[in-house]
Amino acid sequence: MPNGTLHAYLKSKHNNLTVLDRSRLLEDVSAGLRYLHSVPVMHGDITGANILIDKRGHARLIDFGLSSII
């Protein structure tokens, strides 16, 4: 992903992100988790390193190595 991890993105863009931008990232992550839980899968390792930011600035969950089917 062109914008890297959430951690790197927030570090590089921290002065340019509005509260709305940050809220949208949080909404993307929560929508991803809501979907996973509906399947039903538990991610198991949500960290800034396991969230990538796409070219449009949307958050995407990655690294399902610790995921569990519940």
PyMOL Python script that loads the backbone (N, CA, C, O; Angstrom):
from pymol import cmd

cmd.read_pdbstr("""\
ATOM      1  N   MET A   1       0.849  -1.179   0.000  1.00  0.00           N
ATOM      2  CA  MET A   1       0.000   0.000   0.000  1.00  0.00           C
ATOM      3  C   MET A   1       0.896   1.244   0.000  1.00  0.00           C
ATOM      4  O   MET A   1       1.903   1.293   0.706  1.00  0.00           O
ATOM      5  N   PRO A   2       0.526   2.224  -0.781  1.00  0.00           N
ATOM      6  CA  PRO A   2       1.392   3.393  -0.962  1.00  0.00           C
ATOM      7  C   PRO A   2       1.604   4.237   0.293  1.00  0.00           C
ATOM      8  O   PRO A   2       2.624   4.918   0.404  1.00  0.00           O
ATOM      9  N   ASN A   3       0.679   4.211   1.227  1.00  0.00           N
ATOM     10  CA  ASN A   3       0.815   5.038   2.430  1.00  0.00           C
ATOM     11  C   ASN A   3       1.353   4.277   3.635  1.00  0.00           C
ATOM     12  O   ASN A   3       1.455   4.839   4.725  1.00  0.00           O
ATOM     13  N   GLY A   4       1.699   3.002   3.451  1.00  0.00           N
ATOM     14  CA  GLY A   4       2.307   2.226   4.514  1.00  0.00           C
ATOM     15  C   GLY A   4       1.351   1.869   5.637  1.00  0.00           C
ATOM     16  O   GLY A   4       0.136   1.801   5.456  1.00  0.00           O
ATOM     17  N   THR A   5       1.941   1.643   6.801  1.00  0.00           N
ATOM     18  CA  THR A   5       1.154   1.239   7.961  1.00  0.00           C
ATOM     19  C   THR A   5       0.456   2.439   8.595  1.00  0.00           C
ATOM     20  O   THR A   5       0.811   3.587   8.327  1.00  0.00           O
ATOM     21  N   LEU A   6      -0.521   2.167   9.423  1.00  0.00           N
ATOM     22  CA  LEU A   6      -1.215   3.226  10.143  1.00  0.00           C
ATOM     23  C   LEU A   6      -0.233   4.011  10.995  1.00  0.00           C
ATOM     24  O   LEU A   6      -0.291   5.240  11.042  1.00  0.00           O
ATOM     25  N   HIS A   7       0.668   3.307  11.669  1.00  0.00           N
ATOM     26  CA  HIS A   7       1.655   3.971  12.523  1.00  0.00           C
ATOM     27  C   HIS A   7       2.501   4.957  11.706  1.00  0.00           C
ATOM     28  O   HIS A   7       2.660   6.108  12.114  1.00  0.00           O
ATOM     29  N   ALA A   8       3.038   4.530  10.574  1.00  0.00           N
ATOM     30  CA  ALA A   8       3.868   5.395   9.726  1.00  0.00           C
ATOM     31  C   ALA A   8       3.049   6.544   9.142  1.00  0.00           C
ATOM     32  O   ALA A   8       3.526   7.677   9.063  1.00  0.00           O
ATOM     33  N   TYR A   9       1.822   6.250   8.737  1.00  0.00           N
ATOM     34  CA  TYR A   9       0.946   7.263   8.148  1.00  0.00           C
ATOM     35  C   TYR A   9       0.644   8.368   9.147  1.00  0.00           C
ATOM     36  O   TYR A   9       0.734   9.550   8.815  1.00  0.00           O
ATOM     37  N   LEU A  10       0.286   7.991  10.368  1.00  0.00           N
ATOM     38  CA  LEU A  10      -0.014   8.999  11.391  1.00  0.00           C
ATOM     39  C   LEU A  10       1.227   9.803  11.752  1.00  0.00           C
ATOM     40  O   LEU A  10       1.137  11.001  12.019  1.00  0.00           O
ATOM     41  N   LYS A  11       2.379   9.154  11.760  1.00  0.00           N
ATOM     42  CA  LYS A  11       3.623   9.843  12.084  1.00  0.00           C
ATOM     43  C   LYS A  11       3.978  10.876  11.007  1.00  0.00           C
ATOM     44  O   LYS A  11       4.402  11.986  11.327  1.00  0.00           O
ATOM     45  N   SER A  12       3.803  10.511   9.739  1.00  0.00           N
ATOM     46  CA  SER A  12       4.175  11.415   8.650  1.00  0.00           C
ATOM     47  C   SER A  12       3.124  12.481   8.360  1.00  0.00           C
ATOM     48  O   SER A  12       3.460  13.557   7.867  1.00  0.00           O
ATOM     49  N   LYS A  13       1.874  12.204   8.654  1.00  0.00           N
ATOM     50  CA  LYS A  13       0.783  13.124   8.317  1.00  0.00           C
ATOM     51  C   LYS A  13       0.149  13.787   9.537  1.00  0.00           C
ATOM     52  O   LYS A  13      -0.876  14.455   9.403  1.00  0.00           O
ATOM     53  N   HIS A  14       0.728  13.621  10.714  1.00  0.00           N
ATOM     54  CA  HIS A  14       0.054  14.047  11.944  1.00  0.00           C
ATOM     55  C   HIS A  14      -0.348  15.527  11.946  1.00  0.00           C
ATOM     56  O   HIS A  14      -1.348  15.880  12.571  1.00  0.00           O
ATOM     57  N   ASN A  15       0.391  16.386  11.276  1.00  0.00           N
ATOM     58  CA  ASN A  15       0.036  17.806  11.244  1.00  0.00           C
ATOM     59  C   ASN A  15      -1.034  18.125  10.206  1.00  0.00           C
ATOM     60  O   ASN A  15      -1.665  19.180  10.268  1.00  0.00           O
ATOM     61  N   ASN A  16      -1.239  17.226   9.261  1.00  0.00           N
ATOM     62  CA  ASN A  16      -2.168  17.485   8.157  1.00  0.00           C
ATOM     63  C   ASN A  16      -3.507  16.769   8.279  1.00  0.00           C
ATOM     64  O   ASN A  16      -4.417  17.046   7.497  1.00  0.00           O
ATOM     65  N   LEU A  17      -3.652  15.867   9.227  1.00  0.00           N
ATOM     66  CA  LEU A  17      -4.890  15.113   9.366  1.00  0.00           C
ATOM     67  C   LEU A  17      -5.873  15.845  10.278  1.00  0.00           C
ATOM     68  O   LEU A  17      -5.533  16.260  11.386  1.00  0.00           O
ATOM     69  N   THR A  18      -7.074  15.987   9.790  1.00  0.00           N
ATOM     70  CA  THR A  18      -8.120  16.612  10.593  1.00  0.00           C
ATOM     71  C   THR A  18      -8.749  15.565  11.511  1.00  0.00           C
ATOM     72  O   THR A  18      -8.484  14.370  11.382  1.00  0.00           O
ATOM     73  N   VAL A  19      -9.561  16.020  12.411  1.00  0.00           N
ATOM     74  CA  VAL A  19     -10.302  15.100  13.275  1.00  0.00           C
ATOM     75  C   VAL A  19     -11.192  14.204  12.414  1.00  0.00           C
ATOM     76  O   VAL A  19     -11.356  13.021  12.714  1.00  0.00           O
ATOM     77  N   LEU A  20     -11.760  14.757  11.358  1.00  0.00           N
ATOM     78  CA  LEU A  20     -12.601  13.977  10.448  1.00  0.00           C
ATOM     79  C   LEU A  20     -11.782  12.886   9.757  1.00  0.00           C
ATOM     80  O   LEU A  20     -12.252  11.756   9.624  1.00  0.00           O
ATOM     81  N   ASP A  21     -10.557  13.211   9.314  1.00  0.00           N
ATOM     82  CA  ASP A  21      -9.686  12.216   8.690  1.00  0.00           C
ATOM     83  C   ASP A  21      -9.395  11.071   9.658  1.00  0.00           C
ATOM     84  O   ASP A  21      -9.466   9.901   9.282  1.00  0.00           O
ATOM     85  N   ARG A  22      -9.073  11.406  10.882  1.00  0.00           N
ATOM     86  CA  ARG A  22      -8.774  10.389  11.893  1.00  0.00           C
ATOM     87  C   ARG A  22     -10.011   9.555  12.217  1.00  0.00           C
ATOM     88  O   ARG A  22      -9.914   8.347  12.433  1.00  0.00           O
ATOM     89  N   SER A  23     -11.162  10.201  12.250  1.00  0.00           N
ATOM     90  CA  SER A  23     -12.416   9.488  12.511  1.00  0.00           C
ATOM     91  C   SER A  23     -12.726   8.504  11.394  1.00  0.00           C
ATOM     92  O   SER A  23     -13.231   7.412  11.651  1.00  0.00           O
ATOM     93  N   ARG A  24     -12.430   8.881  10.162  1.00  0.00           N
ATOM     94  CA  ARG A  24     -12.668   7.983   9.022  1.00  0.00           C
ATOM     95  C   ARG A  24     -11.763   6.756   9.093  1.00  0.00           C
ATOM     96  O   ARG A  24     -12.188   5.651   8.755  1.00  0.00           O
ATOM     97  N   LEU A  25     -10.524   6.945   9.530  1.00  0.00           N
ATOM     98  CA  LEU A  25      -9.636   5.793   9.695  1.00  0.00           C
ATOM     99  C   LEU A  25     -10.188   4.836  10.736  1.00  0.00           C
ATOM    100  O   LEU A  25     -10.191   3.621  10.542  1.00  0.00           O
ATOM    101  N   LEU A  26     -10.650   5.395  11.835  1.00  0.00           N
ATOM    102  CA  LEU A  26     -11.235   4.579  12.892  1.00  0.00           C
ATOM    103  C   LEU A  26     -12.488   3.861  12.390  1.00  0.00           C
ATOM    104  O   LEU A  26     -12.723   2.701  12.728  1.00  0.00           O
ATOM    105  N   GLU A  27     -13.280   4.551  11.590  1.00  0.00           N
ATOM    106  CA  GLU A  27     -14.483   3.943  11.019  1.00  0.00           C
ATOM    107  C   GLU A  27     -14.128   2.789  10.083  1.00  0.00           C
ATOM    108  O   GLU A  27     -14.807   1.762  10.080  1.00  0.00           O
ATOM    109  N   ASP A  28     -13.059   2.954   9.283  1.00  0.00           N
ATOM    110  CA  ASP A  28     -12.620   1.879   8.387  1.00  0.00           C
ATOM    111  C   ASP A  28     -12.220   0.641   9.175  1.00  0.00           C
ATOM    112  O   ASP A  28     -12.603  -0.476   8.827  1.00  0.00           O
ATOM    113  N   VAL A  29     -11.449   0.842  10.237  1.00  0.00           N
ATOM    114  CA  VAL A  29     -10.998  -0.291  11.058  1.00  0.00           C
ATOM    115  C   VAL A  29     -12.192  -0.971  11.712  1.00  0.00           C
ATOM    116  O   VAL A  29     -12.283  -2.198  11.721  1.00  0.00           O
ATOM    117  N   SER A  30     -13.107  -0.178  12.259  1.00  0.00           N
ATOM    118  CA  SER A  30     -14.264  -0.779  12.929  1.00  0.00           C
ATOM    119  C   SER A  30     -15.168  -1.505  11.922  1.00  0.00           C
ATOM    120  O   SER A  30     -15.765  -2.527  12.259  1.00  0.00           O
ATOM    121  N   ALA A  31     -15.273  -0.990  10.699  1.00  0.00           N
ATOM    122  CA  ALA A  31     -16.071  -1.673   9.677  1.00  0.00           C
ATOM    123  C   ALA A  31     -15.425  -3.006   9.301  1.00  0.00           C
ATOM    124  O   ALA A  31     -16.125  -3.997   9.090  1.00  0.00           O
ATOM    125  N   GLY A  32     -14.097  -3.034   9.219  1.00  0.00           N
ATOM    126  CA  GLY A  32     -13.401  -4.282   8.933  1.00  0.00           C
ATOM    127  C   GLY A  32     -13.609  -5.307  10.027  1.00  0.00           C
ATOM    128  O   GLY A  32     -13.842  -6.484   9.751  1.00  0.00           O
ATOM    129  N   LEU A  33     -13.524  -4.860  11.271  1.00  0.00           N
ATOM    130  CA  LEU A  33     -13.748  -5.772  12.402  1.00  0.00           C
ATOM    131  C   LEU A  33     -15.198  -6.242  12.460  1.00  0.00           C
ATOM    132  O   LEU A  33     -15.470  -7.405  12.758  1.00  0.00           O
ATOM    133  N   ARG A  34     -16.114  -5.343  12.176  1.00  0.00           N
ATOM    134  CA  ARG A  34     -17.535  -5.710  12.165  1.00  0.00           C
ATOM    135  C   ARG A  34     -17.780  -6.810  11.124  1.00  0.00           C
ATOM    136  O   ARG A  34     -18.513  -7.767  11.375  1.00  0.00           O
ATOM    137  N   TYR A  35     -17.153  -6.654   9.953  1.00  0.00           N
ATOM    138  CA  TYR A  35     -17.288  -7.684   8.923  1.00  0.00           C
ATOM    139  C   TYR A  35     -16.695  -9.011   9.398  1.00  0.00           C
ATOM    140  O   TYR A  35     -17.341 -10.055   9.302  1.00  0.00           O
ATOM    141  N   LEU A  36     -15.473  -8.967   9.908  1.00  0.00           N
ATOM    142  CA  LEU A  36     -14.837 -10.201  10.362  1.00  0.00           C
ATOM    143  C   LEU A  36     -15.658 -10.918  11.417  1.00  0.00           C
ATOM    144  O   LEU A  36     -15.795 -12.141  11.381  1.00  0.00           O
ATOM    145  N   HIS A  37     -16.201 -10.164  12.349  1.00  0.00           N
ATOM    146  CA  HIS A  37     -16.981 -10.769  13.423  1.00  0.00           C
ATOM    147  C   HIS A  37     -18.300 -11.346  12.905  1.00  0.00           C
ATOM    148  O   HIS A  37     -18.867 -12.246  13.523  1.00  0.00           O
ATOM    149  N   SER A  38     -18.785 -10.834  11.783  1.00  0.00           N
ATOM    150  CA  SER A  38     -20.024 -11.369  11.206  1.00  0.00           C
ATOM    151  C   SER A  38     -19.774 -12.686  10.470  1.00  0.00           C
ATOM    152  O   SER A  38     -20.722 -13.423  10.201  1.00  0.00           O
ATOM    153  N   VAL A  39     -18.513 -12.999  10.136  1.00  0.00           N
ATOM    154  CA  VAL A  39     -18.205 -14.167   9.319  1.00  0.00           C
ATOM    155  C   VAL A  39     -18.289 -15.498  10.064  1.00  0.00           C
ATOM    156  O   VAL A  39     -18.827 -16.390   9.408  1.00  0.00           O
ATOM    157  N   PRO A  40     -17.899 -15.812  11.220  1.00  0.00           N
ATOM    158  CA  PRO A  40     -17.307 -15.121  12.363  1.00  0.00           C
ATOM    159  C   PRO A  40     -15.804 -15.441  12.540  1.00  0.00           C
ATOM    160  O   PRO A  40     -15.416 -16.587  12.766  1.00  0.00           O
ATOM    161  N   VAL A  41     -14.998 -14.411  12.429  1.00  0.00           N
ATOM    162  CA  VAL A  41     -13.550 -14.511  12.598  1.00  0.00           C
ATOM    163  C   VAL A  41     -13.102 -13.457  13.595  1.00  0.00           C
ATOM    164  O   VAL A  41     -13.584 -12.325  13.569  1.00  0.00           O
ATOM    165  N   MET A  42     -12.175 -13.830  14.478  1.00  0.00           N
ATOM    166  CA  MET A  42     -11.565 -12.871  15.396  1.00  0.00           C
ATOM    167  C   MET A  42     -10.151 -12.622  14.895  1.00  0.00           C
ATOM    168  O   MET A  42      -9.385 -13.570  14.720  1.00  0.00           O
ATOM    169  N   HIS A  43      -9.789 -11.353  14.659  1.00  0.00           N
ATOM    170  CA  HIS A  43      -8.480 -11.004  14.096  1.00  0.00           C
ATOM    171  C   HIS A  43      -7.347 -11.423  15.023  1.00  0.00           C
ATOM    172  O   HIS A  43      -6.447 -12.146  14.594  1.00  0.00           O
ATOM    173  N   GLY A  44      -7.364 -10.998  16.261  1.00  0.00           N
ATOM    174  CA  GLY A  44      -6.392 -11.442  17.252  1.00  0.00           C
ATOM    175  C   GLY A  44      -5.123 -10.623  17.383  1.00  0.00           C
ATOM    176  O   GLY A  44      -4.334 -10.879  18.292  1.00  0.00           O
ATOM    177  N   ASP A  45      -4.891  -9.638  16.503  1.00  0.00           N
ATOM    178  CA  ASP A  45      -3.645  -8.873  16.585  1.00  0.00           C
ATOM    179  C   ASP A  45      -3.803  -7.489  15.947  1.00  0.00           C
ATOM    180  O   ASP A  45      -3.084  -7.148  15.008  1.00  0.00           O
ATOM    181  N   ILE A  46      -4.737  -6.706  16.458  1.00  0.00           N
ATOM    182  CA  ILE A  46      -4.950  -5.373  15.913  1.00  0.00           C
ATOM    183  C   ILE A  46      -3.903  -4.424  16.489  1.00  0.00           C
ATOM    184  O   ILE A  46      -3.922  -4.110  17.679  1.00  0.00           O
ATOM    185  N   THR A  47      -2.992  -3.975  15.633  1.00  0.00           N
ATOM    186  CA  THR A  47      -1.990  -2.971  15.990  1.00  0.00           C
ATOM    187  C   THR A  47      -1.842  -2.028  14.804  1.00  0.00           C
ATOM    188  O   THR A  47      -2.332  -2.314  13.712  1.00  0.00           O
ATOM    189  N   GLY A  48      -1.174  -0.917  15.017  1.00  0.00           N
ATOM    190  CA  GLY A  48      -0.916   0.022  13.926  1.00  0.00           C
ATOM    191  C   GLY A  48      -0.104  -0.594  12.803  1.00  0.00           C
ATOM    192  O   GLY A  48      -0.214  -0.170  11.653  1.00  0.00           O
ATOM    193  N   ALA A  49       0.712  -1.590  13.123  1.00  0.00           N
ATOM    194  CA  ALA A  49       1.525  -2.274  12.114  1.00  0.00           C
ATOM    195  C   ALA A  49       0.696  -3.225  11.260  1.00  0.00           C
ATOM    196  O   ALA A  49       1.135  -3.623  10.181  1.00  0.00           O
ATOM    197  N   ASN A  50      -0.499  -3.596  11.724  1.00  0.00           N
ATOM    198  CA  ASN A  50      -1.363  -4.520  10.991  1.00  0.00           C
ATOM    199  C   ASN A  50      -2.533  -3.826  10.313  1.00  0.00           C
ATOM    200  O   ASN A  50      -3.535  -4.451   9.966  1.00  0.00           O
ATOM    201  N   ILE A  51      -2.381  -2.527  10.135  1.00  0.00           N
ATOM    202  CA  ILE A  51      -3.375  -1.734   9.414  1.00  0.00           C
ATOM    203  C   ILE A  51      -2.615  -0.940   8.360  1.00  0.00           C
ATOM    204  O   ILE A  51      -1.736  -0.144   8.693  1.00  0.00           O
ATOM    205  N   LEU A  52      -2.950  -1.153   7.092  1.00  0.00           N
ATOM    206  CA  LEU A  52      -2.319  -0.410   6.002  1.00  0.00           C
ATOM    207  C   LEU A  52      -3.262   0.667   5.503  1.00  0.00           C
ATOM    208  O   LEU A  52      -4.481   0.546   5.630  1.00  0.00           O
ATOM    209  N   ILE A  53      -2.690   1.730   4.932  1.00  0.00           N
ATOM    210  CA  ILE A  53      -3.478   2.842   4.403  1.00  0.00           C
ATOM    211  C   ILE A  53      -3.337   2.856   2.885  1.00  0.00           C
ATOM    212  O   ILE A  53      -2.230   2.949   2.355  1.00  0.00           O
ATOM    213  N   ASP A  54      -4.468   2.761   2.192  1.00  0.00           N
ATOM    214  CA  ASP A  54      -4.426   2.719   0.729  1.00  0.00           C
ATOM    215  C   ASP A  54      -4.223   4.113   0.139  1.00  0.00           C
ATOM    216  O   ASP A  54      -4.088   5.091   0.875  1.00  0.00           O
ATOM    217  N   LYS A  55      -4.201   4.199  -1.209  1.00  0.00           N
ATOM    218  CA  LYS A  55      -3.903   5.470  -1.870  1.00  0.00           C
ATOM    219  C   LYS A  55      -4.975   6.531  -1.634  1.00  0.00           C
ATOM    220  O   LYS A  55      -4.701   7.723  -1.770  1.00  0.00           O
ATOM    221  N   ARG A  56      -6.189   6.115  -1.284  1.00  0.00           N
ATOM    222  CA  ARG A  56      -7.260   7.074  -0.996  1.00  0.00           C
ATOM    223  C   ARG A  56      -7.342   7.435   0.484  1.00  0.00           C
ATOM    224  O   ARG A  56      -8.202   8.217   0.889  1.00  0.00           O
ATOM    225  N   GLY A  57      -6.438   6.860   1.298  1.00  0.00           N
ATOM    226  CA  GLY A  57      -6.421   7.162   2.718  1.00  0.00           C
ATOM    227  C   GLY A  57      -7.329   6.294   3.559  1.00  0.00           C
ATOM    228  O   GLY A  57      -7.634   6.639   4.700  1.00  0.00           O
ATOM    229  N   HIS A  58      -7.768   5.165   3.011  1.00  0.00           N
ATOM    230  CA  HIS A  58      -8.623   4.248   3.755  1.00  0.00           C
ATOM    231  C   HIS A  58      -7.788   3.173   4.432  1.00  0.00           C
ATOM    232  O   HIS A  58      -6.801   2.693   3.874  1.00  0.00           O
ATOM    233  N   ALA A  59      -8.193   2.802   5.637  1.00  0.00           N
ATOM    234  CA  ALA A  59      -7.493   1.777   6.415  1.00  0.00           C
ATOM    235  C   ALA A  59      -7.932   0.384   5.975  1.00  0.00           C
ATOM    236  O   ALA A  59      -9.110   0.144   5.709  1.00  0.00           O
ATOM    237  N   ARG A  60      -6.962  -0.530   5.904  1.00  0.00           N
ATOM    238  CA  ARG A  60      -7.209  -1.921   5.527  1.00  0.00           C
ATOM    239  C   ARG A  60      -6.515  -2.842   6.521  1.00  0.00           C
ATOM    240  O   ARG A  60      -5.330  -2.668   6.808  1.00  0.00           O
ATOM    241  N   LEU A  61      -7.245  -3.817   7.045  1.00  0.00           N
ATOM    242  CA  LEU A  61      -6.676  -4.773   7.997  1.00  0.00           C
ATOM    243  C   LEU A  61      -5.821  -5.800   7.256  1.00  0.00           C
ATOM    244  O   LEU A  61      -6.168  -6.243   6.161  1.00  0.00           O
ATOM    245  N   ILE A  62      -4.695  -6.170   7.874  1.00  0.00           N
ATOM    246  CA  ILE A  62      -3.814  -7.198   7.311  1.00  0.00           C
ATOM    247  C   ILE A  62      -3.374  -8.145   8.418  1.00  0.00           C
ATOM    248  O   ILE A  62      -3.746  -7.967   9.578  1.00  0.00           O
ATOM    249  N   ASP A  63      -2.587  -9.145   8.063  1.00  0.00           N
ATOM    250  CA  ASP A  63      -1.944 -10.094   8.971  1.00  0.00           C
ATOM    251  C   ASP A  63      -2.961 -10.859   9.813  1.00  0.00           C
ATOM    252  O   ASP A  63      -3.267 -10.491  10.947  1.00  0.00           O
ATOM    253  N   PHE A  64      -3.461 -11.909   9.233  1.00  0.00           N
ATOM    254  CA  PHE A  64      -4.462 -12.728   9.905  1.00  0.00           C
ATOM    255  C   PHE A  64      -3.853 -13.976  10.522  1.00  0.00           C
ATOM    256  O   PHE A  64      -4.549 -14.968  10.736  1.00  0.00           O
ATOM    257  N   GLY A  65      -2.548 -13.931  10.812  1.00  0.00           N
ATOM    258  CA  GLY A  65      -1.842 -15.073  11.361  1.00  0.00           C
ATOM    259  C   GLY A  65      -2.330 -15.519  12.723  1.00  0.00           C
ATOM    260  O   GLY A  65      -2.227 -16.701  13.049  1.00  0.00           O
ATOM    261  N   LEU A  66      -2.855 -14.618  13.524  1.00  0.00           N
ATOM    262  CA  LEU A  66      -3.375 -14.971  14.841  1.00  0.00           C
ATOM    263  C   LEU A  66      -4.908 -15.029  14.866  1.00  0.00           C
ATOM    264  O   LEU A  66      -5.517 -15.080  15.935  1.00  0.00           O
ATOM    265  N   SER A  67      -5.519 -15.020  13.686  1.00  0.00           N
ATOM    266  CA  SER A  67      -6.978 -15.054  13.614  1.00  0.00           C
ATOM    267  C   SER A  67      -7.525 -16.394  14.058  1.00  0.00           C
ATOM    268  O   SER A  67      -6.863 -17.427  13.954  1.00  0.00           O
ATOM    269  N   SER A  68      -8.748 -16.353  14.554  1.00  0.00           N
ATOM    270  CA  SER A  68      -9.448 -17.556  14.985  1.00  0.00           C
ATOM    271  C   SER A  68     -10.860 -17.542  14.459  1.00  0.00           C
ATOM    272  O   SER A  68     -11.502 -16.494  14.390  1.00  0.00           O
ATOM    273  N   ILE A  69     -11.343 -18.716  14.087  1.00  0.00           N
ATOM    274  CA  ILE A  69     -12.758 -18.854  13.740  1.00  0.00           C
ATOM    275  C   ILE A  69     -13.489 -19.084  15.040  1.00  0.00           C
ATOM    276  O   ILE A  69     -13.148 -19.988  15.803  1.00  0.00           O
ATOM    277  N   ILE A  70     -14.504 -18.258  15.296  1.00  0.00           N
ATOM    278  CA  ILE A  70     -15.226 -18.356  16.571  1.00  0.00           C
ATOM    279  C   ILE A  70     -16.624 -18.895  16.357  1.00  0.00           C
ATOM    280  O   ILE A  70     -17.381 -19.047  17.316  1.00  0.00           O
TER     281      ILE A  70
END
""", "prot")
cmd.dss("prot")
cmd.show_as("cartoon", "prot")
cmd.util.cbc("prot")
cmd.orient("prot")
